[in-house]
Amino acid sequence: MIENLIISLLLTIIIELTVSILLGIKSTNDIKLVVAVNMCTNPVVVFIANYLLYLNSNTIYNIGVAILEIIAVIVEYILYKFFLQNYKKSPLILSIVNNVISFSTGVIISFLI
């Protein structure tokens, strides 16, 4: 379980940092913020999602993951809105794009493994 959390966090940081830079994040402080925000949200989402897997219900798992991802987007948006210093575009779009791409990549990797 710990290994899953670490791998998920590292992949999420790499993916979301790359996407953030492509979307215009440039300053060192904003890059650090992207990393810190993911260190706060990803472990919680992954831990709860892994717990939902043990309930042996695809419906509960799928609904739970959808809710967790929506909450992650909202929390990240709020943190980006208040703490990004040099990013002039929409923090909501940044949060949505980051999470859609990192989640999709995770689904693809899980499917391939």
Buried (B, 14 or more C-beta within 10 A) or exposed (E): EEEEBEEBBEBBBEBBBBBBEEBEBEEEEBBEBBBEBBEEBBBBBBBBBBEBEEEEEEEEBEEBBEEBBEBBBEBBBBBBBEBBEEBEEBBBEBBBBBBEBBBEBBEEEEEEE
